[in-house]
């Protein structure tokens, strides 16, 4: 009789098990409905491609449209989705030779030292990129990637202030680099566009349209 009572008690379904099954089923239904809603809205191509390519970790919020994915979103996926990214646009135009800044040094020298001081306090593991416009024109001097302080110092020290101020093109270049990194990180992480400039843009180089696009369509912080 004791054994029968023991078997009878062990064969009963515990209320906690039933409750756990209900919770699991509810979560599964919610997940499937969310995926179907995302896929039917026309935004599902990116996660589908990532899953097919062996990247099942795609889990961005359904209403986040940045960054827009290209035809092959799984082509280059970052190892760490949570990385912070800082892209610096540094003004090396002729007006940066003005000496009326920080005592006896030029605005260019003051900006260089400020940027290197910023880099010395850089968050561990974050990415940094650098674009400069100077006498050599506008170009990317360091691609967005892990900070190499030696390379950054060399590029910054080599800047010779001269030329104009193509701010619109410079900001667009920085935003393009951050957006490309956003695709690699599937939209996760932090994105900062750091602009160091002293004056007005060239004619036709008003940065306002690019700034408006960044502020309204992306999580990039200027």
Buried (B, 14 or more C-beta within 10 A) or exposed (E): EEEEEEEEEEEEEEEEEEEEEEEEEEEEEEEEEEBEEBEEEEBBEBBBBBBEBEBEEBEBEBEEEBBEBEEEBBEEBBEEBEBBBBBBBBBBBBBBBEEEBEEEEBBBBBBBEEBBEBBEEBEEEBBBBBBBBBEBEBEBBBBBEEBEEEBBBEBBEEBEBBBBBBBBBBBBBBBEBBBBBBBBBBBBBBBBBBBBBBEEBBEEBEBEEBBEBBEEBBBBEB
